[in-house]
């Protein structure tokens, strides 16, 4: 039985508190648990030290400086949490291993790329009758509303109002629920998909709006695999300056397009950004504002 003051127990308590506030902490939580297990294997007791954190951070041989800095940032956040109740805990300097790692620069889809993605999805091999239409509609929804992939895949029939053209997003990131109005063209595409789905003998009985071959909700891993296959077919590769397109970049592209349209319409985006942040379900307004690298890159990929 683990000591209640073990590092594993302390990390579990920390993750429980953070997740209760709406932070998923999927990958960072896994890494932090590995750190805790490492500390407990060494028999560490007492306050957390910079030396212990660096020993774990530097474990992967041949890891890049950026990767190690990312590991340090994760365990440093935990150290700051402990330091609030135990003044003996050491919090490493933010730039101890170099600059803080930045988020990957988002890829902004051009109109041509969006059309290519939709066309490629429509040409998918029909391992079940509705597969091409399902992915074409799904990617179109992501591009036209900016909802998260996880939010789209969790939609049930009850969450999609095809009369008013509104999505009901429930208990998503940060425990937020919201209404997402759809453009009229998006609503029509969703209606056409729903009508085709309901004519299918299996999918017509599914509770999920986007269902797979056996009527079950589409797993994210499957959707990601399909997208990566389409990306290879379309020849979308990193050129050393721009990253390869990701599914999540459809959300980034939506936000940037909305801001660009406001500029073109003479609307001050500083006054309207709160509405965009709410529409996208962000935890804070600043999350809806493009990064400097994104603003320099404009809207064209």
N, C-alpha and C positions, 0 to 999 in steps of 0.2 A: 504494500500500500504506500502510495507516494506521500511524503511529508507535505503538510498543507502549505509550507513555505517554499516548496520546490519551485524552480523557475517555470516548469510546465504549468503548475497551478496558477502562478502569477500571470502568465501569458494568457491562460484560459480566462481568467477574471477580466483582464484587460480587453480581450477580443469580445467578450460577452457585453461589456459596457459600450464599446465602440459600435458594435452591430445593433445594439438597442437604439442607438442614435441614428441608424440608417446606413452606416458604412458597411459595404459588403466585405471588403478585406479578404477577397478570395486568395489571390496569389500571395499578397503580403502576409496574410494570416498564416498560410502554409509555411512560408519562409521563417516567420517569427517562431512558429512551433518547432521548426528544426533547430533554431538557435537555442530554444529552451531545453530541448532534448540534449543538445551538445553540452550545455552548461551543467545539466544534471548528471550526465555521464562522467563529467570531470569531478563531480562531487562539490560543485561550487555552492557556497552558502554565504550569506551576508549581502552587503550592498553590491549593486551592479557596477562594474569597473570598465573603463575604456579599454584596458588591456584585454579583458575577456571578450569584449565585443570585437576588437580587431582580430583576435585569434580566429574567431568564427568567420568574420568578413573575408579574411585572406585564405580560407580553406581551399576554395576551388583553384586548382593549379591552372595557370594560363588564362585566368579570367581577365577580361578587359578592365581598365580603370573605371569605366562607366558602370559596369556591372557591380564591381565592388562598392562603388559609391552608392549605388542603389540599395545594396544590402545594408550598408551603414545607415542610410536614411531611414530604412524600415526599423532597425533596432534602436536607432536614436529616438524615434517617436515614442517607442516603448519606454526608453530611459527617461524621457521628459515626463511621462506619466508617473513613473515611480518616484522621480525626484520631488514631485508635488507633495508626497507623503513621507518621504525619507530623504532628508537633506544630505545623506552620505552618498547617494547615488551619483555617479559621474555621468555627465552628458557631453559626448564628444563634440568638438568644434564642427560646425556645419561643413566646412571645406577641408576637413582633415585629409581626405583622399582626393582632393581636387574639387572642381565645380560640382554643384548639385546637379544630378541628372535631370534633364528636361524631358517632357513628354515628346513622343515621336511627332514630328511635324505632320499635320494631317494632309491627306491628298484631297484636292478639290476637283471634283468631277466637272468636265466640260459638258455642254449639251450633247456633243457627239458621243462622248463616252457613256453617258446615261442611256442614250438610244442604243448604243452597241450592247450594253449590258442587258437591256430589256429584250432586244432581238435575240441575243444568245440564249437567254433564259427560255424564250419561246421555242427555241430549237432543241431543248433538252430531250434526250431519249425518253420516251414515255414508258418507264418501268411500271407505272400505273397511269391510267388514262389522263388524270388531271395534273400530272407532275409539271409539265411545261407551264400551264396556266397558273398553277399555284405559285411557282417561283417568280414568274413575271409579275404577278399581282403583288406578291410580298415585297420584292425589290422596288416596285413602283410606289408602294405605300411608304416604305422607308425613305425614299428620295423626296416624296411630296409632302411628308408630314414631319420628318426629322425624329420620329419616335425611336426609342432604343430597340434593338433587335429582340431583346428579351421581352419587351413590352408587347411587340407585335405577335410574338409566338405564344404569349399567354392569353391573347384575346379569345374569348368564347363568343358564341352567337349573341348572348345577352349584352356583351360589351360593345357591339357594333350596331349603331342606329343607322340603318340604311335609308330611313325616311328623312331624318333631319341631317344626315351626313356628319355624325359625331361619334368619336371613339370614347369609350369610358375606360380610362386607364386607372386601375385600382392597386393600391398598396405597392407601389413600385419603389425605386431607389429613394432613400431618405424617408420611407414610409409615407410617401405622398400619393394622393389620388388626384386626378384632374380630368377635365373634358378637353378633347382635342378635335376641333372642327376640321373637316376635310374640305378641300377644294371640290367644286362640282364635278370636275373631270375625274378626280380620284373616287368620289362617291359612285359615279357611274361604273367605273372599272370594278369597284368592290361589289356592286350589285350584279354585274355580269358574272363575276367569279362565283358569288354565292348561289346564283341560279344554276350554274353548271355543276357546282359541288352538290347541290341538293338533288340533282337528277342522278347522281352516282349512287349505286346500290349500297356501297359501304360508307363512303364519305358523307352521304346524305343523312346518316344517323349520328355523325360525330358531333360532340359538343364544342370542340375547338373550332375556331373560325378557319384557321389554316391547319389542315390535317394531312397526315402522311398516308401511306399506302393502306394501312390497316385501320385508319380512322383515329389514330392516336395523335397527340400534339407533335408537331415537328420539333425534334431536338435541335438545340443550337449547334451541336457538333456536326450534325448532318447538313444543316444550312451552310455552315462555314465551309464544309468540304465541297459542297456544290459550287459555292462562290469561288473558291480557290481553283476549281476545275475550269470554270468559265474564265477566270483571270488568265490562266495559262493559255486557253484557247484564243483569247483576244490579244495575247502577247504583251500584257501589261506587266512590265518589270521595273525594278528600281534602276535608275540611270546614274546612281552615285550622288545625285543632288536631291531628287524627289523620291520619297518612299513608294513602295508598291501600294496600290489602292487596297483599302480594307472595307469590309461591310460598314463598320462604324463611321467611315468617312462620308457615307451618305448623309449622316446626321450633321457632320461638320459643314458639308456643302450646302445643306438646306439653310443652316444658320447664316452662313456668309452670303448666300443669295438674297435672303430676306433683308439683311443689312444693306446690301448693294442696292436693292430696289428702293429702300427708304431714302438712301442718298439721291438716287435718280429722281425720286418724287419730291425732293426738297424737304423731307421729314428729318428732323434732328434725331439721329439714332440714340443719342444720350437720353432723350425723353421717352423713347419707345422701347428701350432695351429691357425694361422690367417686364413688359408684356411678353417679349420673346422668351425671357428666362422662365416665366410661368408656363408658357405654352410647351416648352421643352422639358419642364419638370426638373429644373436645376435646383440645387441646394442653396445657391447664392447667385446674385445677379452677375458677378464678375465672370462666372463660368460661361455665360452666353457671349462674352466679348472675345473676338478672335485674338490669338497671340500675335506679337509683333511680326514673326516670320510669316504667319498666315496673311496679315494685312499687306506685307510687302509683296507677297506672291499674287495678290489679286484673286479673281474668281476663277480664272482659267487654269486647268491642271497643266 
